[in-house]
Amino acid sequence: QSQFNADSIELTNLVRSVYEWHETKYRSKGFPFKVNSPSDSIFTGIDWDAYNKDFEVYKKTNFFSKEFLLRYHTIALTIDSSVRQARIEWRNINDGIPVWDTEADDWCSCQDNPDNYWKLITLSDFKYNNDVVTFNWTWDKKNRVEPYPFKYEMKAKKEDGTWKISCRC
């Protein structure tokens, strides 16, 4: 029980820190698209220079597991390949939201959230399997935008004695 309490506190601090970092210290562009010139509206794939800069920042935070970073890179490769294979009419950045993007925040899958929501995050439904734990997070009911009773599933892995985010599932 005491280890569970210690883990839940560490995991809560980790999740809150990740979202505070994302909202206040480093707003990445997610998977940035490359265009051939600033005046061009046709994107050609992932902007690997911008992506690699973000990726290095993610690695240095110590928030994310090796598994998370590998998955994030695999997603970038898949998006890049998909964009390169798509017909040009699907790759015009001026035509609204590309099929490879959403209007939702990639980090919380939300469009609306309370101010400083990371301070309100609570974790529940912990399921442990050796050095991996899955759980849900939400912000408290008082600040929840109803009737949307959201819960976001996450997974963390213990690496070198420290919990790290391995999946925002």
C-alpha positions as CSV (number, residue, x, y, z in Angstrom):
1,Q,0.0,0.0,0.0
2,S,2.8,2.5,0.9
3,Q,4.6,1.7,-2.4
4,F,1.3,2.3,-4.3
5,N,0.9,5.6,-2.6
6,A,4.5,6.6,-3.4
7,D,4.0,5.6,-7.0
8,S,0.7,7.4,-7.4
9,I,2.3,10.6,-6.0
10,E,5.3,10.3,-8.3
11,L,3.1,9.5,-11.3
12,T,0.7,12.4,-10.5
13,N,3.7,14.7,-10.2
14,L,5.1,13.4,-13.5
15,V,1.8,13.9,-15.4
16,R,1.3,17.3,-14.0
17,S,4.9,18.3,-14.8
18,V,4.5,17.0,-18.4
19,Y,1.4,19.1,-19.1
20,E,2.7,22.2,-17.3
21,W,5.9,21.9,-19.4
22,H,3.8,21.5,-22.5
23,E,1.6,24.5,-21.7
24,T,4.0,27.0,-20.3
25,K,7.6,26.1,-21.3
26,Y,7.6,24.3,-24.6
27,R,4.7,24.4,-27.1
28,S,5.9,22.1,-29.9
29,K,4.2,22.0,-33.2
30,G,3.6,18.3,-32.9
31,F,4.5,16.9,-36.3
32,P,5.6,19.9,-38.3
33,F,5.0,19.9,-42.1
34,K,7.6,20.9,-44.6
35,V,6.9,23.2,-47.5
36,N,9.4,23.9,-50.3
37,S,9.4,27.7,-49.8
38,P,7.7,30.1,-47.4
39,S,5.3,31.2,-50.1
40,D,4.4,27.6,-51.0
41,S,1.2,26.2,-49.5
42,I,1.8,22.5,-50.5
43,F,3.4,20.5,-47.8
44,T,5.7,17.7,-48.8
45,G,6.1,15.7,-45.6
46,I,7.5,16.1,-42.2
47,D,9.9,19.0,-41.6
48,W,12.7,16.8,-40.2
49,D,14.8,19.7,-39.1
50,A,12.0,21.1,-36.9
51,Y,11.0,17.6,-35.8
52,N,14.5,16.7,-34.7
53,K,14.9,19.9,-32.7
54,D,11.6,19.0,-30.8
55,F,12.7,15.4,-30.4
56,E,16.0,16.4,-28.8
57,V,14.0,18.6,-26.4
58,Y,11.7,15.7,-25.5
59,K,14.6,13.5,-24.8
60,K,16.3,16.0,-22.5
61,T,13.1,16.5,-20.3
62,N,13.5,13.0,-18.8
63,F,9.7,12.8,-18.9
64,F,9.5,10.2,-21.6
65,S,10.5,6.5,-21.8
66,K,12.6,5.1,-24.6
67,E,9.4,3.3,-25.8
68,F,7.6,6.6,-26.0
69,L,10.3,8.2,-28.0
70,L,10.5,5.3,-30.4
71,R,6.8,5.3,-30.9
72,Y,6.8,9.1,-31.5
73,H,9.5,8.7,-34.1
74,T,7.6,5.8,-35.8
75,I,4.4,8.0,-36.0
76,A,6.4,10.8,-37.6
77,L,7.8,8.3,-40.2
78,T,4.3,7.0,-40.9
79,I,2.9,10.6,-41.3
80,D,5.7,11.5,-43.6
81,S,5.2,8.5,-45.8
82,S,1.4,9.1,-45.9
83,V,1.9,12.8,-46.9
84,R,4.4,11.9,-49.6
85,Q,2.0,9.4,-51.1
86,A,-1.1,11.6,-51.0
87,R,-2.4,13.5,-54.0
88,I,-1.5,17.1,-54.1
89,E,-5.0,18.4,-53.4
90,W,-4.8,16.8,-49.9
91,R,-1.6,18.6,-49.1
92,N,-2.6,22.3,-49.5
93,I,-2.1,23.9,-46.0
94,N,-4.4,26.7,-47.0
95,D,-7.4,24.3,-47.4
96,G,-8.1,24.0,-43.7
97,I,-7.0,21.2,-41.5
98,P,-5.0,18.5,-43.2
99,V,-6.2,14.9,-42.7
100,W,-2.9,14.3,-40.7
101,D,-3.8,17.0,-38.1
102,T,-6.7,17.8,-35.8
103,E,-7.9,20.9,-34.1
104,A,-7.4,19.2,-30.8
105,D,-4.3,19.6,-28.7
106,D,-2.1,16.5,-29.4
107,W,-1.1,16.3,-25.8
108,C,-4.5,16.2,-24.1
109,S,-6.8,15.5,-27.1
110,C,-8.8,18.4,-25.9
111,Q,-9.9,21.8,-27.4
112,D,-11.1,23.4,-24.2
113,N,-9.6,23.1,-20.8
114,P,-9.6,25.0,-17.6
115,D,-6.8,27.5,-16.9
116,N,-3.8,25.8,-15.4
117,Y,-5.5,22.4,-15.8
118,W,-2.3,20.5,-15.0
119,K,-2.7,21.6,-11.4
120,L,-6.2,19.9,-11.4
121,I,-5.1,16.6,-12.9
122,T,-6.0,13.5,-10.9
123,L,-5.0,9.9,-11.7
124,S,-7.1,6.8,-11.1
125,D,-7.6,3.2,-12.2
126,F,-4.0,2.1,-11.7
127,K,-3.1,-1.3,-13.2
128,Y,0.4,-2.5,-12.5
129,N,2.3,-5.1,-14.5
130,N,5.9,-5.4,-13.3
131,D,7.6,-2.1,-14.2
132,V,4.7,-0.8,-16.3
133,V,1.5,0.9,-15.1
134,T,-1.6,2.1,-17.0
135,F,-3.9,4.7,-15.5
136,N,-6.4,7.3,-16.4
137,W,-6.2,11.0,-15.8
138,T,-8.8,13.8,-15.7
139,W,-9.2,17.1,-14.1
140,D,-11.5,17.4,-11.2
141,K,-15.3,17.4,-11.7
142,K,-15.7,21.0,-10.6
143,N,-13.7,22.1,-13.7
144,R,-14.8,19.5,-16.1
145,V,-16.6,20.6,-19.2
146,E,-19.8,18.5,-19.0
147,P,-21.4,16.4,-20.4
148,Y,-18.0,15.3,-21.6
149,P,-16.9,12.8,-18.9
150,F,-13.4,12.4,-20.3
151,K,-10.7,10.1,-19.0
152,Y,-7.4,9.9,-20.8
153,E,-5.5,6.7,-20.6
154,M,-1.7,6.8,-20.1
155,K,1.0,4.3,-19.5
156,A,4.2,4.8,-17.6
157,K,7.3,2.6,-17.3
158,K,9.9,2.6,-14.7
159,E,13.4,3.2,-16.2
160,D,16.4,3.6,-14.0
161,G,14.2,3.8,-10.9
162,T,12.1,6.6,-12.3
163,W,8.6,6.6,-13.8
164,K,8.5,7.9,-17.3
165,I,5.6,8.4,-19.7
166,S,5.6,5.5,-22.2
167,C,2.2,6.1,-23.9
168,R,-0.5,8.7,-24.1
169,C,-2.8,5.9,-25.3
